[in-house]
């Protein structure tokens, strides 16, 4: 199943910088792990915001939920999830 996930971050202004840098490093490592596994095939930064738009390719909504909960920065995220399906006019039906 494909899902478009929009993630906006709202990090508390008073968070300890060392703690936040550690969280960002762990977030990056986790996202790389998921990308290499094929679960997170696309990620785009939203210009001018601390946000991204991503595509996840997972077995179920439950798997997506578990992945989102595993992200170290999840507590600071506002997330919008949209289920996707192939459009019949897409000429790239095999990707």
Buried (B, 14 or more C-beta within 10 A) or exposed (E): EBBBBBBBBEBEEEEEEEEBEEBEEEBEEBBEEBBEEEBBBEBEEEEEEEBBBBBBBBEEEEBBEEBBEEBBBBEBBEEEBEEEEEEEEEEEEEE
